């Protein structure tokens, strides 16, 4: 959309316009926003395209696609024309003699969301809705009599074009509503269509090995899976052959069951990723696939796409063989179980190879980190009670079992990236120097002085080394990650800065990531030397990659929104109480993160001029369970940060 609209600024030929863009073109012509001249279309003077932002005071700010507009255009509430946050619009410039250039919206070209989630509130004598995402009031297309029949605090799903009520989701006082709100805010589906379910069930629930004579039969090998304790979808299984020094990485062969442009494929493409809440997973694929026929469950024959990677004495791959196979996983381990076994050196019988592989993985990791970074990040785990209220939190740290699996998967992902020149890559560009310099200045204010180096890997290692001596490694690693650019998908390889790899992709999780499913299809077409199919699968691949990057961030936001809602409910019950925390942001607002019995909740503080990483005691003054925000103030400086 953005590319098409930008082209109109300079002129676009009729033959360049895609089918899905023609309706927009007709609307623009009808409203005299563009003109046609010699079979090319041009934007008329005085009009701009952009994405809308809306402040809490219902004032719009248009971020123009035309980079000549360095500052957002001001759009007063009366000129919004029903447009909502993140909508793509066309606006007309206004000639008011004000310091800031203003405009009014003429057309909404693309709704960011067809629907919104609102909560009913009383404004004077009238019942209106408040948009949960923006905080703006909404006049609903329903009678006041019907609205007053609903208890205040009712959560509604509305259609944005006319503000019609589509569905009553529940009430804000119910803990179980949080899941619905978080998913609905980002238009995420829980249920699959009947067509998708029928397609998934048509694959049956067992694999008949006699139907797959052309696959390598690896069922005699003692493959196993190692996953979180509550996992239901097992993407990967591993095996190590000591004689050949060969690591087998067997990945669920989802592409055998999900065909391009089928109903399941369209749904998986729209979802992009599975979403994980503390109590439930919202899968990318129907459970009949994700938890059954595709999942590498123990004691069951399963189809896999498998890498056999043989290493030399210098831990370098000398042979990387990719093939379709069938395995029979002999055991399903969880991480804690493997860590305990590794520590006790228990007799693992047919899985004794795990000890040797763990030693090999440690050596691989040490070698890899010579050109990469190790960030001591901790993943927050939240435990809910039977009513879905917050019970406890803890940070899950990397352990030997996590590292073992991670380095096996990295080998397979790296090997897969070598097999394509164009397709789908996982790129991570070098860190932003300005952000790193800002971080160094913030550290200097804490008395942590690190000499600037233009060679970023050396500079980052210097920061980490000093952080280790100050026992602030986890906190500083989070700040370094924040200063880096986000990893993204692209059709062209650009390397992975954080991992220190020249080429990298995602191959190992096709049950929960659509990117990996695309890659499997591309690799199979290439191995069969089917160039026609390969090129067909590459159609609009860059656009697909960009969309997957957006969907990935959305999936993260959904999961984080849910956690924040649980934190806000807990905070409301703990108003007036004091907790230990650490300052994690002090630029535009001051944010503290709880580091007490409950960890990870972010508190918006009324205090300012407080050092980054300062350890403090805070008092929770209030919490907003609708907007999922917690407020507080500092009661005591605990120690220097």
N, C-alpha and C positions, 0 to 999 in steps of 0.2 A: 504493500500500500504506500509506504513512505517513498520508496524508490519511484513509483509511478507518479505520485503527486509532485515530487521534485523535478521530474522530467518535464512536466507541464510548464514549469517556470521558464524553461529554455526552448520548449517545443518538442512534441513527440509525434512521430509519424503514425498514421492509421494502422500500418502493418506491424507496429511494435506493441500495439495494445492487446493485452490478453483478454480472453473471453470473460473472466470474472471481473475485469475492470470496465467493461463496456457499459454496464448499468450506471456506474458512478459517472462515467463520461457523459451519458445522456442527461443525468441530473444537473451536472455542471453547465452543460449547454443550455438547458431549459431555464436556468436561473441567471444566464448571462455572466457566468463566472469565468468561462473560457470562451475562446473564439476559434473558428477554423479558418485557416489560410493556406492555400495550395497543399491540401491533403495533410496538413499538420495542425496540431492543436496547441494553443498557447493560453497561458493564464492572463486574464485581463489585469490591468493596473489597479492597485488598491485592494487586492485580495491576497490573503495568506492562508497557508495550510499549517496545521500544528496539532499538538496534543494538549488537552486541557488539564490544568490543575485547579483545585478549588480550595480556598482557605476556610478556616472554621467560621469566618464571618460571611461566608457565602459570596466571596469575591473571586472571580475567575482570573487565572493567569495562563496565557497561551504561550507554550514553548514552540516557537516557529521552526518548521523544518528547514526553511531558508536560513542559512547560517549568517546571512548579512544582518539579521536581527539578533544582536548580541544579548538583548535584555527581553524578558518575557513581556508580552503585551497585556495590559490591564483590561479586564472585561467586567463591567459592573453587573450586579445581579440581574437587573432588568434586561440586560443584553445577552443572557446565557442561553435563552431559547430552549430551555429544558435539557441542555447538555449536562452530562455528569462527569465526574472524575475519570481521567484517562481516555475520554472519548476523543476520536480524531475528527476534527472539524475544519470548515472553511470559514474564515472571518473577514469582515470588511473593515479596513482602517478608518478611524474617525479623526476628524480634523480639529478636535477640541484643543484649545491652547492650554495644554497642561504639561507639567514637567515630564510626565510619563506617557508614552504613546499608548493610546487605547484603541479598542476595536469592538465590534459586535459580531456575534455568531450568526451566520447566514444559513448554513447547513450542517447537520451532523452526518458525517460520511461513514463513520464506523463506531458503533457503540463498544466501549471497552467491556461492558457487561449488559446482556439483554435484561438481566434481572438484578434486583438489589435486595438486601436483607435489612428490614427496619424493625424498630421496636415502637410500640404505641406509647405515646406520652400525652399529658394534658397541657395544653397551652391556653391559659385563660379558661374559657368554658368549652373550647373545642378540643377534640382528640385528633392529633396528627401523628404522623410517623417520624421517627428520627433515623436517618441512614446510619447504620452501625459502622460502616467503613469511613464515612466522611464527617459524621456528626451533624449534618445539615437536616433541617426539618423538611418534611415532604407532605404535601396535601394529597391524601389518598382518594382514589376514585371509588368511594363507598359512602353510604349515608352516615351521618353522625349517630343515628339511632343504632345502626348495626355495629359501628365502631365502639360505642359506649356499652354495648352488650358484652364486649370482650374485656377481660380484666386488664388494667394498665400493666404494661410490661410484657404484653403478648408479642412474640416474634413472628413476623410475617415475611413471606417472600412475595415481592411485587415485580410486575413487568414495567420496565423503565419508560417505554414509549408513552404510556397513558397512566402510569402509576396504579394499574389494576392489581388487586390482590389475587395472587395465584395459589397460595397455600399458607395455612396456619401451621407453623413449625412447632410451637409450644410456648412455654413461659420462661422468662429469664431466671426465675427462682429455682428452676429444675436443673440440677447439675448435668443431667443427660443431654441438655440442649446444646452444650458447648460444641460437641462433635458436629451437630447439624449446622451450627453457625459457621464454624471454621471451614467446612466443606462448601457450604452455600456461598460464602463470601467470595470464593474463588471459582465458583461454578464447577465444582468437582462432583462427579457422579459416584454413588455407592453401588447402585444396582446396574446390572447389565441388561441389555435388551433381550427379548425372547429369542431373536434370531441368533445373537451371540451365544446364548446358553445352549441352543440346539446345536450350533456348530461345534461348540466345545465338547458336548456330550457325545457327538457322533464319532469321536476318536476312541471311545471306550475307556476302560480304566486299567488295562494291562497291555503289555507289549508281547506279541507273538514273534519270537526270534526267527522262526522259520520264514517269516515274510521279509527278512532283511539279510539275505544271503551275501549281498555285496558289501556289507559292513564288516569291519574288523571285530571279531568276537573277543572281547577282553573280560568276559564274565569270570574267568578263573582267577583274575588278579584281585587282590584284597583292597579294592577301593573303599574309601570312607568319606563321609562329609563331616565338616566341623563348622558349626554355626552357633548363633545365640540360642539360649535355652528355649525361648518361646517361638523360634522360627518354624514356619510351616512350608515355606517355599525354598527348596534346596537347589540352588543354581549350579553348584560346583562340587565335584568330588576329586580327590587326589590319590596318587599312588607313587611310590618311589622304588625304583629298581636299582639296588646297590651295585650289582654286577656291571650294568651299563652306565651307571651314574646318570640315570634318566628319570626325569620328573614328568609324570603324566598329569595333565590338567584336563579333566573331562567336564564339559559344560553342557547343560541341558539343551537338547537340540530342538528348540522351540520352532524353528523355521520348518521343521518337518510337519508341524501341525497347524501353523498359522501362515496362510498364504497371502501374498501381497494383494491388497485391495479387497480382501474378504471382509465380512462384517466385523469379525474379531479384530482384524488388522486395523480397520478404520477406527475402532474404539480405542485400541492400544495406541495408535498414533495420536489420537486426541488427548489421551491421558498422559502419555509420555513416560510416566514413572509410577511406581507404587508409592503410596503415602503411608507412613508409619506413625500411628499414635501409640501412647503407652499401653493401651489395652486392646488395640485392634489394628489390623492392616487393611488398607483400601487397595486391593491389588490392581495391577495394570491389565492382567489377564483374568478371565473367569476362573473361579476356584477349581473347576473340573480340570483345568490345565495347570494353573499355578501351584495348586496343592496336591495334584494327583498325577496325571499321565506325564507331565513335563518334569515334575519334581523328582529329584534323584533320591527317592525314599529307600531306606534299607530293605534288603531281602526282596527286591523287585527288579526285574529286567527293565532297563531304561535306555532310550536312544540318546547318544551324546555326540557332540562335535568336540574332538579331542586333539590336544597338542601333546606330542611326545618330544621333550626337549632334553637332548643329551649334552652334558657339560664336560669340558676338559678339566685338567688339574688346576687351571687358572680361573675356573668358574665361568668360562666363556662358552656360549652355545656353539657347538660344532655341527649340530644337526637339529633342525626344528621341523618336525613332521606334523602336518595337520590332516586329519582324516575323520570320516564318519565312522562311529563305532557303536557297540552295545555293551553296557556294563551291568554288573549286579552288585550294588553297594553292599558291603558286608556289615557296616555298622554306621550309626548316626551318633557322632560325638557332639557335645557342646563345648564351648571354650573353657569353662571352669573345670570340666571333667578332664580335658586334655592337659591343662595346666597342672592339675593335681597329679596326674599320671607321670608327667615329665619331672615333677619335683620329687616324687617318691621312687622313681625308677621302677615302677611296677612291671610285672611280667605282662607284656601285651600280646604274647603269642603271635598270631598272624599279622599283627600291626606293629611288630617290633621295629619295622622300617621307619616308624614315626620318630624314634629317637635319632636315627641317623639323618633323617630329613630335617629335623629341627636344628641340628648342628650345622648342616649345610646351609639352611636358611639364614642362620646367624652370620655365617661367612659371606653369603650373598649380600646381606644387608650392610655389613661392614664395608664391603667393596663398593656397593651402590652409593653409600653415603659419602664416599670420597668426592663425588661430583653432584651431590644432592643435599637436601636439607631434611633434618628430622625435627618435626614440630611436636612438642609434648602437649598436644591438645587432649582434652578430656571430654568425652561425650556424656552429656547429662542424661541420666535415666530417671524417669518419674514413675513412682508406684501409686496406683489409685486403689481406693477401697471398693467394696461391692456396690456403692452408690455413685461411683466415679468421682469421688472427692479426693483431693490430694492427701496422700498418706505419708509419703517420704520421698526423698531424692538422694541420688548419689552420682558420683562421676565414675564412669567406666574408663579405666586406663588400659593402654596397650599392654598385653602380656605376651609371653613366648608363643602361645597358641595363636593369638591375633597376628603376630609378626610372621609366623610360619605361613599362614594362609595368605597374608598380604603379599609376601615376596613371591610365592608361587603364582598368584594372580598377576602380579606385575610382569613376571616372565612371559606369561601367555599373552597379555595385552601388548607387550612390546613386540613379541614375535608376530602377532597379527598385523601390527602397523607396518611391518616390513613388506607385507604381501600386496599392498595397494599403493598406487600413486595418487589416486583421487578416490574419495569415498566419504568416510566419516572418521575424523581424527579428534582426539581430545587434546586441545592446545592450552598451554598456560604460558602467557607472555611474561617477560621480565617485570619485576616490581616497579612501581611508579616512584621515580627518584624524589619528586617533590614530597610525596607522602613519607618516604623514608627520612628525608631531611627534617620534616615536621616532627616525626617520631624522635629523632636524635635531639631536637630542641626540647621536647617534652621530657626526655630522659635527663637532659642536662639540668633542668629545673629541679630534678629530684636528687641531683648530685651524682648522677650516673653518667660519666663522660666517656663517650666512644668517639674515637677519631674517625672522621669521614673518609671513606675510600670509594673511588669510582667503580671499583670491581665489586659488584653487589654481593656475590657469594661470600667473599672474604668479609665484607662489612656485616652481613647477617650473622656469620659465624662469630665475629667479634662480639656482637650484641648478645648472642646466646651464651657465649663463654662467660661474659660478665654477669648475665642473669643467673647462671648456675651458682656463681660465688655468692650472690645476694639472695639465693633461694626464691627467685621470682621468675623462674624459667617458664612455667605454664602461662602466667599472666603476660609476660613479654612476647611469647610465641604467638598469642592471640592478637596482639597489637601488630606484630610483623605480618601475620596473615592478612589482617585488615588493610595494611598498606600495599599489599600485592593486588594485582589484577586477578579477576575471577577466571577460573578455568572454564573454557567454552568448547562447544562442538563446532567443527568447521570441515568443509569438504577438501580443504587444502592443508597439508601438514605445516605447522609452524613450531613444533617442538614443545617440550614441557619443562619449564624453568624449575619448578619446585622439585620434580623428580630427577632432573638432570638428564632427561632422555631427549635425543634428537628426534625421535618419532614415537608417538604413543597413541593408543586408541582404547576403546572399551569393547571387550570381547566376552567377558566372564559372567555377565548377569542379564541374559536375555529374558528371564521371567519378570524382572522388575524394571528393566531399562529398555526403551524402544530402540535406542542407539545401537545396542548390541545385536538386536534382532536384524536391523538393517545390515550391519556388518556381516553377519553370518550369511545372509542372502548374497551379498556381493562376493564374499569369498568363495561360496559354492559355485556361483556363476563363473568366476575366474578360474577355479580349479577344473571345471568342466569345459573350459575354453569356449564358453557361450558368450561371445562378445555382444551379440544383439541383446541378450537378456541383461548383461552387465550394464550396457548403456541405458536400457529401459529403466533399470533400478536406480540409475543416477539422475533421472529426470527431476529437476527442481531440488537437487540434493542440498545446495547451499541454503536455500530457503528452509528446507526441513531441518538442517543443522541449527540455524538461527532460532527456529521455533522450539526445538528441543532444549536449547539453552534457556529460553524463557520459561518453558514448562518445568525445567529442573528447579529454577529459582522459585517458581510458584509452589511446587511441592514442598520445598523447604519452608516457605512462608505459611502454608497451611498448617504444617506440623508445629511451627513456632507459635502461630496464633492460638492453637489449642493449648499449648503449654502455658502461654501467657494468661489465658482465661482461667486455667486452674490455679495459677499463682495468684491472680486477682481475687478469686473467691476465698482462697486461704488467707490472703492479706486482710480482707474485710473482716474475717473472724478474729484477726489478731491486731486490730487497730489499738494504738496506745502502747503496744509492746515494743521492746528494744531488741535489736539483732545486730550481729557483726556483719560487716560488708566491706567491699573494696571498691574504690572509685575506678570506673572503666571508661568514662568519658567526661570531659570538662570543657568542651569547645562551645557549642551553641547551647546545650543544656548540660546539667550535671546529672550523671547517671551512676548509681551504685549497684553492684551485684551482690546479692546475699551470699554469705559464706559462713553459715551457722548450721543448725540442725537441718534446716531447709536451705538448699543451695540453688543458685542459678537464677532466682527471680530478680528482675531489674526494677529498681526504684528510682523514680524521678524526684530529685531533691530540690528543695527551695534554696539550698545553699549555693554559693558561687565561690570562685577563687580558692578551689581546693585542688591539691596536686593529684595528678594521675597516679593510680596504683596505691594511693593513700588508704591505709586500713582504718576503718571508722566504726563507730557504733551509731546506728540510725534508729529513729523511732518511726513506725508506720503511722501516718496521720490519716490516710484515707485510701480507698481503692474504688475504682470504677469497673464493675464487672461487665458492663455493656461494651465499653471501649477497651477493656482488658489492660488497664493501667493502674500502677500503684504509686502513691505519693508519700513522701516522708521528709525528714530533716535530720541533720547530724546532731547527735547529743554528746559525742565524745570522740576525740582523735585518739586512736588506740596506740599507734606507733608510727614511726616514719615509714612511708611506703617504699 
